[in-house]
Amino acid sequence: MFRILLVIAVVAVGYDAVVHQGAYTRDLWYKAVGATERVVDEAKRVSERAPDTPRTQMN
């Protein structure tokens, strides 16, 4: 199953490269990179907001 999906992905990327000069693949790549950057920025912001001292567990 994985091999079939891999072959389909390779054919789709190859078709995009030949017919559309990679426009769709490039667009998807930029969207993935942008999403990753947003997640990293949010994680940095959350870590800056976290307290410096470790919290004790209160039961």
C-alpha distance matrix in Angstrom:
0.0 3.8 5.4 5.2 6.4 8.7 10.0 10.8 12.5 14.4 15.5 16.7 18.5 20.0 21.2 22.7 24.4 25.9 26.9 27.7 28.5 25.9 27.5 24.5 22.6 26.0 26.6 23.3 24.1 27.6 26.6 24.3 27.2 29.7 27.8 27.7 31.4 32.3 30.6 32.4 35.7 35.5 34.8 37.9 39.9 39.1 39.9 43.2 44.1 43.5 46.7 47.6 48.9 46.6 46.8 47.9 46.4 48.8 48.6
3.8 0.0 3.8 5.4 5.2 6.1 8.6 9.9 10.5 12.2 14.2 15.2 16.4 18.1 19.8 21.0 22.3 24.2 25.5 26.0 26.5 23.6 25.3 22.5 20.2 23.3 24.2 20.8 21.2 24.8 24.0 21.4 24.1 26.8 25.1 24.6 28.3 29.5 27.8 29.3 32.7 32.7 32.0 34.8 37.1 36.5 37.1 40.3 41.5 40.9 44.1 44.9 46.2 44.0 44.5 45.8 44.5 47.1 47.2
5.4 3.8 0.0 3.8 5.4 4.9 6.1 8.5 9.8 10.4 12.2 14.1 15.3 16.2 18.1 19.8 20.8 22.3 23.9 24.9 25.2 22.7 24.9 22.4 20.0 23.2 24.6 21.6 21.8 25.5 25.2 22.9 25.4 28.3 27.0 26.5 30.0 31.6 30.2 31.5 34.8 35.2 34.5 37.2 39.6 39.2 39.7 42.8 44.2 43.7 46.9 47.5 49.1 47.0 47.6 49.0 47.9 50.5 50.7
5.2 5.4 3.8 0.0 3.8 5.4 5.1 6.2 8.6 9.9 10.6 12.2 14.3 15.3 16.4 18.3 19.9 21.1 22.1 23.3 24.1 21.8 23.7 21.1 19.3 22.8 23.8 21.0 21.8 25.5 24.9 23.1 25.9 28.5 27.2 27.3 30.8 32.0 30.9 32.6 35.7 35.9 35.6 38.4 40.5 40.2 41.1 44.1 45.3 45.0 48.4 49.2 50.8 48.8 49.2 50.7 49.5 52.0 52.1
6.4 5.2 5.4 3.8 0.0 3.8 5.5 5.0 6.1 8.6 9.9 10.4 12.2 14.1 15.1 16.4 18.2 19.9 20.8 21.3 22.2 19.5 21.1 18.2 16.3 19.8 20.5 17.5 18.4 22.0 21.2 19.4 22.3 24.8 23.5 23.7 27.2 28.3 27.3 29.1 32.1 32.3 32.1 34.9 36.9 36.7 37.7 40.7 41.8 41.7 45.1 46.1 47.8 45.9 46.3 48.0 46.8 49.2 49.5
8.7 6.1 4.9 5.4 3.8 0.0 3.8 5.4 5.1 6.2 8.6 9.8 10.6 12.1 14.1 15.3 16.4 18.3 19.8 20.4 20.6 17.9 20.0 17.5 15.1 18.3 19.7 16.8 17.1 20.8 20.7 18.6 21.1 24.0 23.1 22.8 26.2 27.8 26.8 28.2 31.3 31.9 31.6 34.1 36.4 36.4 37.1 40.0 41.5 41.4 44.7 45.4 47.3 45.5 46.2 48.0 47.1 49.7 50.2
10.0 8.6 6.1 5.1 5.5 3.8 0.0 3.8 5.4 5.1 6.1 8.5 10.0 10.4 12.1 14.1 15.2 16.4 17.9 19.2 19.6 17.5 19.9 17.7 15.7 19.1 20.7 18.3 18.8 22.6 22.7 21.1 23.6 26.4 25.8 25.8 29.0 30.6 30.0 31.4 34.4 35.1 35.0 37.4 39.7 39.8 40.6 43.4 44.8 44.9 48.3 49.0 50.9 49.2 50.0 51.8 50.9 53.5 53.9
10.8 9.9 8.5 6.2 5.0 5.4 3.8 0.0 3.8 5.5 5.2 6.1 8.6 9.8 10.4 12.2 14.1 15.3 16.1 17.1 18.2 16.0 17.8 15.3 13.9 17.6 18.6 16.3 17.5 21.1 20.8 19.7 22.5 24.9 24.3 24.8 28.0 29.3 28.9 30.6 33.4 34.0 34.2 36.7 38.7 38.9 40.0 42.7 44.0 44.2 47.8 48.7 50.7 49.1 49.7 51.6 50.6 53.0 53.5
12.5 10.5 9.8 8.6 6.1 5.1 5.4 3.8 0.0 3.8 5.5 5.1 6.1 8.4 9.8 10.5 12.2 14.2 15.2 15.5 16.1 13.4 15.2 12.7 10.7 14.2 15.4 12.9 13.8 17.5 17.4 16.1 18.8 21.4 20.9 21.3 24.4 25.9 25.5 27.2 29.9 30.6 30.9 33.3 35.3 35.7 36.7 39.3 40.7 41.1 44.6 45.6 47.7 46.2 46.9 49.0 48.2 50.8 51.5
14.4 12.2 10.4 9.9 8.6 6.2 5.1 5.5 3.8 0.0 3.8 5.5 5.2 6.0 8.5 9.8 10.4 12.2 14.0 14.9 14.8 12.5 15.2 13.5 11.1 14.4 16.4 14.5 14.7 18.4 19.1 17.9 20.0 22.9 22.9 23.0 25.8 27.7 27.6 28.8 31.5 32.7 32.9 34.9 37.2 37.8 38.6 41.0 42.7 43.1 46.6 47.3 49.5 48.1 49.1 51.2 50.6 53.3 54.1
15.5 14.2 12.2 10.6 9.9 8.6 6.1 5.2 5.5 3.8 0.0 3.8 5.5 5.0 6.0 8.5 9.7 10.5 11.8 13.3 14.0 12.4 15.0 13.3 12.0 15.4 17.2 15.8 16.7 20.1 20.7 20.1 22.4 24.9 25.0 25.6 28.3 30.0 30.1 31.6 34.1 35.2 35.7 37.8 39.8 40.5 41.5 43.9 45.5 46.0 49.6 50.4 52.7 51.3 52.2 54.3 53.6 56.2 56.9
16.7 15.2 14.1 12.2 10.4 9.8 8.5 6.1 5.1 5.5 3.8 0.0 3.8 5.4 5.1 6.2 8.6 10.0 10.4 11.1 12.3 10.3 12.1 9.9 9.0 12.7 13.9 12.6 14.1 17.3 17.6 17.4 19.9 22.1 22.2 23.2 25.9 27.3 27.7 29.4 31.6 32.6 33.4 35.6 37.3 38.1 39.4 41.6 43.1 43.8 47.5 48.5 50.9 49.6 50.4 52.6 52.0 54.4 55.2
18.5 16.4 15.3 14.3 12.2 10.6 10.0 8.6 6.1 5.2 5.5 3.8 0.0 3.8 5.5 5.1 6.1 8.7 10.0 10.0 10.1 7.5 10.0 8.5 6.6 9.9 11.9 10.9 11.5 14.8 15.8 15.5 17.5 20.0 20.6 21.2 23.6 25.4 26.0 27.3 29.5 30.9 31.6 33.5 35.4 36.4 37.5 39.6 41.3 42.2 45.8 46.6 49.1 48.0 49.0 51.4 51.0 53.6 54.7
20.0 18.1 16.2 15.3 14.1 12.1 10.4 9.8 8.4 6.0 5.0 5.4 3.8 0.0 3.8 5.4 5.0 6.2 8.5 9.7 9.5 8.3 11.5 11.0 9.5 12.3 14.8 14.3 14.7 17.8 19.2 19.0 20.7 23.2 24.1 24.6 26.8 28.9 29.5 30.6 32.8 34.4 35.1 36.7 38.8 39.9 40.9 42.9 44.7 45.6 49.2 49.8 52.4 51.4 52.5 54.9 54.5 57.2 58.2
21.2 19.8 18.1 16.4 15.1 14.1 12.1 10.4 9.8 8.5 6.0 5.1 5.5 3.8 0.0 3.8 5.4 5.2 5.8 7.7 8.9 8.4 10.8 10.2 10.0 13.0 14.8 14.7 15.9 18.7 19.7 20.1 22.1 24.2 25.0 26.1 28.2 29.9 30.8 32.2 34.2 35.6 36.6 38.4 40.1 41.3 42.5 44.5 46.1 47.1 50.8 51.7 54.3 53.3 54.2 56.7 56.2 58.7 59.7
22.7 21.0 19.8 18.3 16.4 15.3 14.1 12.2 10.5 9.8 8.5 6.2 5.1 5.4 3.8 0.0 3.8 5.5 5.4 5.1 6.3 5.1 7.0 6.6 6.8 9.5 11.1 11.6 12.9 15.3 16.5 17.3 19.1 20.9 22.1 23.3 25.2 26.8 28.0 29.4 31.2 32.7 33.9 35.5 37.2 38.5 39.9 41.7 43.3 44.5 48.2 49.1 51.9 51.1 52.0 54.6 54.3 56.7 57.9
24.4 22.3 20.8 19.9 18.2 16.4 15.2 14.1 12.2 10.4 9.7 8.6 6.1 5.0 5.4 3.8 0.0 3.8 5.9 5.8 4.5 4.1 7.5 8.6 7.8 9.5 12.2 13.0 13.3 15.6 17.6 18.2 19.3 21.5 23.1 23.9 25.5 27.5 28.8 29.8 31.5 33.4 34.5 35.8 37.6 39.2 40.3 41.9 43.8 45.1 48.7 49.4 52.2 51.5 52.7 55.4 55.2 57.9 59.2
25.9 24.2 22.3 21.1 19.9 18.3 16.4 15.3 14.2 12.2 10.5 10.0 8.7 6.2 5.2 5.5 3.8 0.0 3.8 6.0 5.6 7.2 10.0 11.3 11.3 13.0 15.4 16.4 17.0 19.2 21.0 21.8 23.1 25.1 26.7 27.6 29.2 31.2 32.5 33.5 35.3 37.1 38.2 39.6 41.4 42.9 44.0 45.7 47.6 48.8 52.4 53.2 56.0 55.3 56.4 59.1 58.9 61.5 62.7
26.9 25.5 23.9 22.1 20.8 19.8 17.9 16.1 15.2 14.0 11.8 10.4 10.0 8.5 5.8 5.4 5.9 3.8 0.0 3.8 5.9 7.8 9.2 10.3 11.6 13.3 14.8 16.2 17.6 19.3 20.8 22.1 23.6 25.2 26.7 28.1 29.6 31.2 32.7 34.1 35.6 37.2 38.7 40.1 41.6 43.2 44.6 46.2 47.8 49.2 52.9 53.9 56.7 56.1 57.1 59.7 59.4 61.9 63.1
27.7 26.0 24.9 23.3 21.3 20.4 19.2 17.1 15.5 14.9 13.3 11.1 10.0 9.7 7.7 5.1 5.8 6.0 3.8 0.0 3.8 5.4 5.7 7.4 9.3 10.4 11.5 13.4 14.9 16.2 17.7 19.4 20.8 22.0 23.7 25.3 26.6 28.1 29.9 31.3 32.5 34.1 35.8 37.1 38.5 40.2 41.7 43.1 44.7 46.3 50.0 51.0 54.0 53.5 54.5 57.3 57.1 59.5 60.8
28.5 26.5 25.2 24.1 22.2 20.6 19.6 18.2 16.1 14.8 14.0 12.3 10.1 9.5 8.9 6.3 4.5 5.6 5.9 3.8 0.0 3.8 5.6 8.5 9.0 9.2 11.5 13.6 14.0 15.3 17.5 18.9 19.7 21.3 23.4 24.5 25.6 27.5 29.3 30.2 31.5 33.6 35.0 36.1 37.6 39.5 40.8 42.1 43.9 45.5 49.2 49.9 52.9 52.6 53.8 56.6 56.7 59.3 60.8
25.9 23.6 22.7 21.8 19.5 17.9 17.5 16.0 13.4 12.5 12.4 10.3 7.5 8.3 8.4 5.1 4.1 7.2 7.8 5.4 3.8 0.0 3.8 5.7 5.3 5.9 8.4 10.0 10.4 12.1 14.2 15.3 16.3 18.0 19.9 21.0 22.3 24.2 25.8 26.8 28.3 30.2 31.5 32.7 34.4 36.1 37.3 38.8 40.6 42.1 45.7 46.5 49.5 49.0 50.2 53.0 53.0 55.5 57.0
27.5 25.3 24.9 23.7 21.1 20.0 19.9 17.8 15.2 15.2 15.0 12.1 10.0 11.5 10.8 7.0 7.5 10.0 9.2 5.7 5.6 3.8 0.0 3.8 5.6 5.2 6.1 8.7 9.9 10.6 12.3 14.3 15.4 16.4 18.4 20.1 21.1 22.6 24.5 25.8 26.9 28.7 30.4 31.6 32.9 34.7 36.3 37.5 39.2 40.9 44.6 45.6 48.6 48.3 49.3 52.2 52.2 54.6 56.1
24.5 22.5 22.4 21.1 18.2 17.5 17.7 15.3 12.7 13.5 13.3 9.9 8.5 11.0 10.2 6.6 8.6 11.3 10.3 7.4 8.5 5.7 3.8 0.0 3.8 5.4 5.0 6.2 8.5 9.9 10.6 12.3 14.3 15.3 16.6 18.4 20.0 21.2 22.8 24.5 25.8 27.1 28.8 30.4 31.6 33.1 34.8 36.4 37.8 39.3 43.0 44.3 47.1 46.5 47.3 50.1 49.9 52.2 53.5
22.6 20.2 20.0 19.3 16.3 15.1 15.7 13.9 10.7 11.1 12.0 9.0 6.6 9.5 10.0 6.8 7.8 11.3 11.6 9.3 9.0 5.3 5.6 3.8 0.0 3.8 5.4 5.2 6.1 8.7 9.9 10.6 12.3 14.2 15.4 16.6 18.4 20.1 21.3 22.6 24.4 25.9 27.1 28.7 30.4 31.8 33.1 34.8 36.5 37.7 41.4 42.4 45.2 44.5 45.5 48.2 48.1 50.6 51.9
26.0 23.3 23.2 22.8 19.8 18.3 19.1 17.6 14.2 14.4 15.4 12.7 9.9 12.3 13.0 9.5 9.5 13.0 13.3 10.4 9.2 5.9 5.2 5.4 3.8 0.0 3.8 5.5 5.0 6.2 8.6 9.9 10.5 12.2 14.2 15.3 16.4 18.4 20.1 21.1 22.4 24.4 25.8 27.0 28.5 30.3 31.6 33.0 34.8 36.3 40.0 40.8 43.8 43.5 44.6 47.5 47.7 50.2 51.8
26.6 24.2 24.6 23.8 20.5 19.7 20.7 18.6 15.4 16.4 17.2 13.9 11.9 14.8 14.8 11.1 12.2 15.4 14.8 11.5 11.5 8.4 6.1 5.0 5.4 3.8 0.0 3.8 5.4 5.2 6.2 8.7 10.0 10.5 12.4 14.3 15.4 16.6 18.6 20.1 21.1 22.7 24.5 25.9 27.0 28.7 30.4 31.7 33.2 34.9 38.6 39.8 42.8 42.5 43.4 46.3 46.3 48.7 50.3
23.3 20.8 21.6 21.0 17.5 16.8 18.3 16.3 12.9 14.5 15.8 12.6 10.9 14.3 14.7 11.6 13.0 16.4 16.2 13.4 13.6 10.0 8.7 6.2 5.2 5.5 3.8 0.0 3.8 5.5 5.1 6.2 8.7 9.8 10.6 12.4 14.3 15.4 16.7 18.5 20.0 21.2 22.7 24.5 25.8 27.1 28.8 30.5 31.9 33.2 37.0 38.2 41.0 40.3 41.2 43.9 43.7 46.1 47.5
24.1 21.2 21.8 21.8 18.4 17.1 18.8 17.5 13.8 14.7 16.7 14.1 11.5 14.7 15.9 12.9 13.3 17.0 17.6 14.9 14.0 10.4 9.9 8.5 6.1 5.0 5.4 3.8 0.0 3.8 5.4 5.1 6.2 8.5 9.9 10.6 12.3 14.3 15.5 16.6 18.4 20.1 21.2 22.7 24.4 25.9 27.1 28.8 30.5 31.8 35.5 36.3 39.2 38.7 39.8 42.6 42.7 45.3 46.9
27.6 24.8 25.5 25.5 22.0 20.8 22.6 21.1 17.5 18.4 20.1 17.3 14.8 17.8 18.7 15.3 15.6 19.2 19.3 16.2 15.3 12.1 10.6 9.9 8.7 6.2 5.2 5.5 3.8 0.0 3.8 5.4 5.1 6.0 8.6 9.8 10.5 12.3 14.3 15.3 16.3 18.3 19.9 21.0 22.4 24.3 25.7 27.0 28.7 30.4 34.0 35.0 38.0 37.9 39.0 42.0 42.3 44.8 46.6
26.6 24.0 25.2 24.9 21.2 20.7 22.7 20.8 17.4 19.1 20.7 17.6 15.8 19.2 19.7 16.5 17.6 21.0 20.8 17.7 17.5 14.2 12.3 10.6 9.9 8.6 6.2 5.1 5.4 3.8 0.0 3.8 5.5 5.1 6.1 8.6 9.9 10.6 12.4 14.3 15.3 16.6 18.4 20.0 21.1 22.6 24.4 25.9 27.2 28.8 32.6 33.9 36.8 36.4 37.2 40.2 40.2 42.5 44.2
24.3 21.4 22.9 23.1 19.4 18.6 21.1 19.7 16.1 17.9 20.1 17.4 15.5 19.0 20.1 17.3 18.2 21.8 22.1 19.4 18.9 15.3 14.3 12.3 10.6 9.9 8.7 6.2 5.1 5.4 3.8 0.0 3.8 5.4 5.2 6.2 8.7 10.0 10.7 12.4 14.3 15.5 16.6 18.5 20.1 21.2 22.7 24.6 26.0 27.2 30.9 32.1 34.8 34.2 35.1 37.9 37.9 40.4 41.9
27.2 24.1 25.4 25.9 22.3 21.1 23.6 22.5 18.8 20.0 22.4 19.9 17.5 20.7 22.1 19.1 19.3 23.1 23.6 20.8 19.7 16.3 15.4 14.3 12.3 10.5 10.0 8.7 6.2 5.1 5.5 3.8 0.0 3.8 5.5 5.1 6.2 8.7 10.0 10.6 12.2 14.3 15.3 16.5 18.3 20.0 21.1 22.6 24.5 25.9 29.5 30.3 33.3 33.0 34.2 37.2 37.6 40.2 42.1
29.7 26.8 28.3 28.5 24.8 24.0 26.4 24.9 21.4 22.9 24.9 22.1 20.0 23.2 24.2 20.9 21.5 25.1 25.2 22.0 21.3 18.0 16.4 15.3 14.2 12.2 10.5 9.8 8.5 6.0 5.1 5.4 3.8 0.0 3.8 5.4 5.1 6.3 8.7 9.9 10.5 12.3 14.3 15.4 16.5 18.4 20.0 21.2 22.8 24.6 28.2 29.4 32.5 32.4 33.5 36.6 37.0 39.4 41.4
27.8 25.1 27.0 27.2 23.5 23.1 25.8 24.3 20.9 22.9 25.0 22.2 20.6 24.1 25.0 22.1 23.1 26.7 26.7 23.7 23.4 19.9 18.4 16.6 15.4 14.2 12.4 10.6 9.9 8.6 6.1 5.2 5.5 3.8 0.0 3.8 5.5 5.2 6.3 8.7 9.9 10.7 12.4 14.4 15.4 16.6 18.4 20.2 21.3 22.8 26.5 28.0 30.8 30.4 31.1 34.1 34.2 36.5 38.3
27.7 24.6 26.5 27.3 23.7 22.8 25.8 24.8 21.3 23.0 25.6 23.2 21.2 24.6 26.1 23.3 23.9 27.6 28.1 25.3 24.5 21.0 20.1 18.4 16.6 15.3 14.3 12.4 10.6 9.8 8.6 6.2 5.1 5.4 3.8 0.0 3.8 5.4 5.1 6.2 8.6 9.9 10.6 12.4 14.3 15.4 16.5 18.5 20.1 21.2 24.9 25.9 28.7 28.2 29.3 32.3 32.5 35.1 37.0
31.4 28.3 30.0 30.8 27.2 26.2 29.0 28.0 24.4 25.8 28.3 25.9 23.6 26.8 28.2 25.2 25.5 29.2 29.6 26.6 25.6 22.3 21.1 20.0 18.4 16.4 15.4 14.3 12.3 10.5 9.9 8.7 6.2 5.1 5.5 3.8 0.0 3.8 5.4 5.1 6.1 8.5 9.8 10.6 12.2 14.2 15.3 16.6 18.5 20.1 23.6 24.6 27.7 27.7 29.0 32.2 32.9 35.4 37.7
32.3 29.5 31.6 32.0 28.3 27.8 30.6 29.3 25.9 27.7 30.0 27.3 25.4 28.9 29.9 26.8 27.5 31.2 31.2 28.1 27.5 24.2 22.6 21.2 20.1 18.4 16.6 15.4 14.3 12.3 10.6 10.0 8.7 6.3 5.2 5.4 3.8 0.0 3.8 5.5 5.1 6.1 8.6 9.9 10.5 12.2 14.2 15.4 16.6 18.5 22.2 23.7 26.7 26.7 27.6 30.8 31.4 33.6 35.8
30.6 27.8 30.2 30.9 27.3 26.8 30.0 28.9 25.5 27.6 30.1 27.7 26.0 29.5 30.8 28.0 28.8 32.5 32.7 29.9 29.3 25.8 24.5 22.8 21.3 20.1 18.6 16.7 15.5 14.3 12.4 10.7 10.0 8.7 6.3 5.1 5.4 3.8 0.0 3.8 5.5 5.1 6.2 8.7 9.8 10.5 12.2 14.3 15.4 16.6 20.3 21.8 24.5 24.1 24.9 28.0 28.3 30.7 32.7
32.4 29.3 31.5 32.6 29.1 28.2 31.4 30.6 27.2 28.8 31.6 29.4 27.3 30.6 32.2 29.4 29.8 33.5 34.1 31.3 30.2 26.8 25.8 24.5 22.6 21.1 20.1 18.5 16.6 15.3 14.3 12.4 10.6 9.9 8.7 6.2 5.1 5.5 3.8 0.0 3.8 5.4 5.1 6.2 8.6 9.9 10.5 12.4 14.3 15.4 18.9 19.8 22.8 22.6 24.0 27.2 28.0 30.6 32.9
35.7 32.7 34.8 35.7 32.1 31.3 34.4 33.4 29.9 31.5 34.1 31.6 29.5 32.8 34.2 31.2 31.5 35.3 35.6 32.5 31.5 28.3 26.9 25.8 24.4 22.4 21.1 20.0 18.4 16.3 15.3 14.3 12.2 10.5 9.9 8.6 6.1 5.1 5.5 3.8 0.0 3.8 5.4 5.1 6.2 8.7 9.9 10.7 12.5 14.4 18.0 19.1 22.3 22.8 24.0 27.5 28.5 30.9 33.4
35.5 32.7 35.2 35.9 32.3 31.9 35.1 34.0 30.6 32.7 35.2 32.6 30.9 34.4 35.6 32.7 33.4 37.1 37.2 34.1 33.6 30.2 28.7 27.1 25.9 24.4 22.7 21.2 20.1 18.3 16.6 15.5 14.3 12.3 10.7 9.9 8.5 6.1 5.1 5.4 3.8 0.0 3.8 5.4 5.0 6.1 8.6 9.9 10.7 12.4 16.2 17.9 20.9 21.0 21.8 25.1 25.8 28.0 30.4
34.8 32.0 34.5 35.6 32.1 31.6 35.0 34.2 30.9 32.9 35.7 33.4 31.6 35.1 36.6 33.9 34.5 38.2 38.7 35.8 35.0 31.5 30.4 28.8 27.1 25.8 24.5 22.7 21.2 19.9 18.4 16.6 15.3 14.3 12.4 10.6 9.8 8.6 6.2 5.1 5.4 3.8 0.0 3.8 5.4 5.1 6.1 8.6 9.9 10.6 14.3 15.6 18.4 18.2 19.2 22.5 23.3 25.8 28.2
37.9 34.8 37.2 38.4 34.9 34.1 37.4 36.7 33.3 34.9 37.8 35.6 33.5 36.7 38.4 35.5 35.8 39.6 40.1 37.1 36.1 32.7 31.6 30.4 28.7 27.0 25.9 24.5 22.7 21.0 20.0 18.5 16.5 15.4 14.4 12.4 10.6 9.9 8.7 6.2 5.1 5.4 3.8 0.0 3.8 5.5 5.1 6.2 8.7 10.0 13.3 14.1 17.3 17.9 19.4 23.0 24.3 26.9 29.7
39.9 37.1 39.6 40.5 36.9 36.4 39.7 38.7 35.3 37.2 39.8 37.3 35.4 38.8 40.1 37.2 37.6 41.4 41.6 38.5 37.6 34.4 32.9 31.6 30.4 28.5 27.0 25.8 24.4 22.4 21.1 20.1 18.3 16.5 15.4 14.3 12.2 10.5 9.8 8.6 6.2 5.0 5.4 3.8 0.0 3.8 5.5 5.2 6.4 8.9 12.3 13.9 17.2 18.0 19.1 22.7 24.0 26.2 29.0
39.1 36.5 39.2 40.2 36.7 36.4 39.8 38.9 35.7 37.8 40.5 38.1 36.4 39.9 41.3 38.5 39.2 42.9 43.2 40.2 39.5 36.1 34.7 33.1 31.8 30.3 28.7 27.1 25.9 24.3 22.6 21.2 20.0 18.4 16.6 15.4 14.2 12.2 10.5 9.9 8.7 6.1 5.1 5.5 3.8 0.0 3.8 5.4 5.1 6.3 10.1 12.3 15.0 15.3 16.0 19.4 20.5 22.6 25.3
39.9 37.1 39.7 41.1 37.7 37.1 40.6 40.0 36.7 38.6 41.5 39.4 37.5 40.9 42.5 39.9 40.3 44.0 44.6 41.7 40.8 37.3 36.3 34.8 33.1 31.6 30.4 28.8 27.1 25.7 24.4 22.7 21.1 20.0 18.4 16.5 15.3 14.2 12.2 10.5 9.9 8.6 6.1 5.1 5.5 3.8 0.0 3.8 5.4 5.1 8.4 9.5 12.5 12.9 14.4 17.9 19.5 22.0 24.9
43.2 40.3 42.8 44.1 40.7 40.0 43.4 42.7 39.3 41.0 43.9 41.6 39.6 42.9 44.5 41.7 41.9 45.7 46.2 43.1 42.1 38.8 37.5 36.4 34.8 33.0 31.7 30.5 28.8 27.0 25.9 24.6 22.6 21.2 20.2 18.5 16.6 15.4 14.3 12.4 10.7 9.9 8.6 6.2 5.2 5.4 3.8 0.0 3.8 5.5 8.0 9.0 12.5 14.0 15.6 19.3 21.3 23.5 26.8
44.1 41.5 44.2 45.3 41.8 41.5 44.8 44.0 40.7 42.7 45.5 43.1 41.3 44.7 46.1 43.3 43.8 47.6 47.8 44.7 43.9 40.6 39.2 37.8 36.5 34.8 33.2 31.9 30.5 28.7 27.2 26.0 24.5 22.8 21.3 20.1 18.5 16.6 15.4 14.3 12.5 10.7 9.9 8.7 6.4 5.1 5.4 3.8 0.0 3.8 6.5 9.0 12.0 13.3 14.0 17.7 19.5 21.2 24.5
43.5 40.9 43.7 45.0 41.7 41.4 44.9 44.2 41.1 43.1 46.0 43.8 42.2 45.6 47.1 44.5 45.1 48.8 49.2 46.3 45.5 42.1 40.9 39.3 37.7 36.3 34.9 33.2 31.8 30.4 28.8 27.2 25.9 24.6 22.8 21.2 20.1 18.5 16.6 15.4 14.4 12.4 10.6 10.0 8.9 6.3 5.1 5.5 3.8 0.0 3.8 6.5 8.9 9.7 10.5 14.2 16.0 18.0 21.3
46.7 44.1 46.9 48.4 45.1 44.7 48.3 47.8 44.6 46.6 49.6 47.5 45.8 49.2 50.8 48.2 48.7 52.4 52.9 50.0 49.2 45.7 44.6 43.0 41.4 40.0 38.6 37.0 35.5 34.0 32.6 30.9 29.5 28.2 26.5 24.9 23.6 22.2 20.3 18.9 18.0 16.2 14.3 13.3 12.3 10.1 8.4 8.0 6.5 3.8 0.0 3.8 5.6 7.3 8.3 12.1 14.5 16.5 20.0
47.6 44.9 47.5 49.2 46.1 45.4 49.0 48.7 45.6 47.3 50.4 48.5 46.6 49.8 51.7 49.1 49.4 53.2 53.9 51.0 49.9 46.5 45.6 44.3 42.4 40.8 39.8 38.2 36.3 35.0 33.9 32.1 30.3 29.4 28.0 25.9 24.6 23.7 21.8 19.8 19.1 17.9 15.6 14.1 13.9 12.3 9.5 9.0 9.0 6.5 3.8 0.0 3.8 6.5 9.0 12.5 15.5 17.9 21.5
48.9 46.2 49.1 50.8 47.8 47.3 50.9 50.7 47.7 49.5 52.7 50.9 49.1 52.4 54.3 51.9 52.2 56.0 56.7 54.0 52.9 49.5 48.6 47.1 45.2 43.8 42.8 41.0 39.2 38.0 36.8 34.8 33.3 32.5 30.8 28.7 27.7 26.7 24.5 22.8 22.3 20.9 18.4 17.3 17.2 15.0 12.5 12.5 12.0 8.9 5.6 3.8 0.0 3.8 6.4 9.3 12.7 15.0 18.6
46.6 44.0 47.0 48.8 45.9 45.5 49.2 49.1 46.2 48.1 51.3 49.6 48.0 51.4 53.3 51.1 51.5 55.3 56.1 53.5 52.6 49.0 48.3 46.5 44.5 43.5 42.5 40.3 38.7 37.9 36.4 34.2 33.0 32.4 30.4 28.2 27.7 26.7 24.1 22.6 22.8 21.0 18.2 17.9 18.0 15.3 12.9 14.0 13.3 9.7 7.3 6.5 3.8 0.0 3.8 6.5 9.6 12.5 15.9
46.8 44.5 47.6 49.2 46.3 46.2 50.0 49.7 46.9 49.1 52.2 50.4 49.0 52.5 54.2 52.0 52.7 56.4 57.1 54.5 53.8 50.2 49.3 47.3 45.5 44.6 43.4 41.2 39.8 39.0 37.2 35.1 34.2 33.5 31.1 29.3 29.0 27.6 24.9 24.0 24.0 21.8 19.2 19.4 19.1 16.0 14.4 15.6 14.0 10.5 8.3 9.0 6.4 3.8 0.0 3.8 6.5 9.0 12.5
47.9 45.8 49.0 50.7 48.0 48.0 51.8 51.6 49.0 51.2 54.3 52.6 51.4 54.9 56.7 54.6 55.4 59.1 59.7 57.3 56.6 53.0 52.2 50.1 48.2 47.5 46.3 43.9 42.6 42.0 40.2 37.9 37.2 36.6 34.1 32.3 32.2 30.8 28.0 27.2 27.5 25.1 22.5 23.0 22.7 19.4 17.9 19.3 17.7 14.2 12.1 12.5 9.3 6.5 3.8 0.0 3.7 6.2 9.6
46.4 44.5 47.9 49.5 46.8 47.1 50.9 50.6 48.2 50.6 53.6 52.0 51.0 54.5 56.2 54.3 55.2 58.9 59.4 57.1 56.7 53.0 52.2 49.9 48.1 47.7 46.3 43.7 42.7 42.3 40.2 37.9 37.6 37.0 34.2 32.5 32.9 31.4 28.3 28.0 28.5 25.8 23.3 24.3 24.0 20.5 19.5 21.3 19.5 16.0 14.5 15.5 12.7 9.6 6.5 3.7 0.0 3.8 6.4
48.8 47.1 50.5 52.0 49.2 49.7 53.5 53.0 50.8 53.3 56.2 54.4 53.6 57.2 58.7 56.7 57.9 61.5 61.9 59.5 59.3 55.5 54.6 52.2 50.6 50.2 48.7 46.1 45.3 44.8 42.5 40.4 40.2 39.4 36.5 35.1 35.4 33.6 30.7 30.6 30.9 28.0 25.8 26.9 26.2 22.6 22.0 23.5 21.2 18.0 16.5 17.9 15.0 12.5 9.0 6.2 3.8 0.0 3.8
48.6 47.2 50.7 52.1 49.5 50.2 53.9 53.5 51.5 54.1 56.9 55.2 54.7 58.2 59.7 57.9 59.2 62.7 63.1 60.8 60.8 57.0 56.1 53.5 51.9 51.8 50.3 47.5 46.9 46.6 44.2 41.9 42.1 41.4 38.3 37.0 37.7 35.8 32.7 32.9 33.4 30.4 28.2 29.7 29.0 25.3 24.9 26.8 24.5 21.3 20.0 21.5 18.6 15.9 12.5 9.6 6.4 3.8 0.0
